[in-house]
Amino acid sequence: MNRPLRTAIVVSLLLPLVACGGRERPKADLAAARTTTIGVNAYLWRASLDTLSFMPLLQTDSNGGVIVTDWYVNPNTPAERMKVTVTILDQDLRADALRVAALRQINQGGTWVDAPVKAATTQKLEDIILTRARDLRRAAIN
C-alpha cells in the first residue's frame, strides 16, 4: 500500500477519536425539576419526608412515591389522632404531582371513631410540602 493512501486511512480512523477529547463534558444540572435517582421527584420526596417528620412513618416507597404515616396524636389534643398519606404522582416538580390524603379520628368513650377532615388541612399540607420542595431546589441551584 502506498504511503499517502496509508496515511489517509490512518487519519480517517483517528479523526473521530480526536474529536472526542479536549473538551469538558457537560455537567448535569443537579437542580433540574426532574433530578431523581428514585422513581419520583427527589425534591417532593425529601420535602414530604421533612414535613411529616414529626409523625411516625408506617410505609415509604420511593419508587412508587408513597408515604404513609401511622396514627399521630398531638399532645395538645389527646382525644384526636391523624393519619396521612402522601402520593407523588410525577417526576416533575409541579403542584399537580402531589396528593395528600388524611384520616382523622376522635376518641369517644375509649373508642376511636372516624371524623371528617377539614379540606383546608390537606391543602395546607400540600402547600407546605410544595414550598419546602421549591426551597430545596432553589438551594441546590445556589
Buried (B, 14 or more C-beta within 10 A) or exposed (E): EEEEEEEEEEEEEEEEEEEEEEEEEEEEEEBBBEBBEBEBBBBBBBBBBBBBEEBEEEEBBBEEBBBBBEBBEEEEEEEBBBBBBBBBBBBBBBEEBBBBEBBBBEBEEEEBEEBEBEEEBBEEBBBBBBEBBBEBBEEBEE
